[in-house]
Amino acid sequence: MARAKTRSKAGEAISSERRTRRAKGELRAFLRETTRMDEWRRACAVLAYINGKRVLDLVDTLGAARGSINQWLLWYDAEGTD
């Protein structure tokens, strides 16, 4: 039986089930394994967000558009590292 997806709280782009220690470990493993710069950049943004960075801080750090970062967070919340 499929688990129901938990919605994230207002003001949070990523639900609590994607913020667990296990989920963070999967993200770190993905960062070590990927050879694609675009995937690495998205994973860095997601992990930094989960660890408390604001989207606006990530815009400055990564030089990416705010809308792009928000989209990356939505993708991660929907699909995980897949």
Contacts in CASP RR format, 6 or more apart in sequence:
PFRMAT RR
TARGET T0000
AUTHOR 0000-0000-0000
METHOD contacts of the structure
MODEL  1
MARAKTRSKAGEAISSERRTRRAKGELRAFLRETTRMDEWRRACAVLAYI
NGKRVLDLVDTLGAARGSINQWLLWYDAEGTD
5 15 0 8 1.000
5 17 0 8 1.000
6 15 0 8 1.000
6 16 0 8 1.000
6 17 0 8 1.000
7 15 0 8 1.000
8 14 0 8 1.000
8 15 0 8 1.000
8 16 0 8 1.000
8 77 0 8 1.000
9 16 0 8 1.000
13 49 0 8 1.000
13 55 0 8 1.000
13 70 0 8 1.000
13 73 0 8 1.000
13 74 0 8 1.000
13 77 0 8 1.000
14 46 0 8 1.000
14 49 0 8 1.000
14 50 0 8 1.000
14 73 0 8 1.000
14 76 0 8 1.000
14 77 0 8 1.000
15 77 0 8 1.000
17 23 0 8 1.000
18 50 0 8 1.000
18 76 0 8 1.000
18 77 0 8 1.000
18 80 0 8 1.000
19 50 0 8 1.000
23 50 0 8 1.000
23 80 0 8 1.000
24 47 0 8 1.000
24 50 0 8 1.000
24 51 0 8 1.000
26 80 0 8 1.000
26 81 0 8 1.000
27 43 0 8 1.000
27 46 0 8 1.000
27 47 0 8 1.000
27 50 0 8 1.000
27 81 0 8 1.000
28 47 0 8 1.000
30 39 0 8 1.000
30 43 0 8 1.000
30 81 0 8 1.000
31 40 0 8 1.000
31 43 0 8 1.000
31 44 0 8 1.000
31 47 0 8 1.000
34 40 0 8 1.000
34 43 0 8 1.000
41 62 0 8 1.000
41 64 0 8 1.000
42 72 0 8 1.000
42 75 0 8 1.000
42 76 0 8 1.000
43 81 0 8 1.000
44 62 0 8 1.000
45 58 0 8 1.000
45 62 0 8 1.000
45 64 0 8 1.000
45 69 0 8 1.000
45 72 0 8 1.000
45 73 0 8 1.000
46 72 0 8 1.000
46 73 0 8 1.000
46 76 0 8 1.000
48 57 0 8 1.000
48 58 0 8 1.000
48 61 0 8 1.000
49 55 0 8 1.000
49 58 0 8 1.000
49 69 0 8 1.000
49 73 0 8 1.000
53 61 0 8 1.000
55 66 0 8 1.000
55 69 0 8 1.000
55 70 0 8 1.000
55 73 0 8 1.000
56 66 0 8 1.000
58 64 0 8 1.000
58 69 0 8 1.000
59 65 0 8 1.000
59 66 0 8 1.000
59 69 0 8 1.000
62 69 0 8 1.000
END
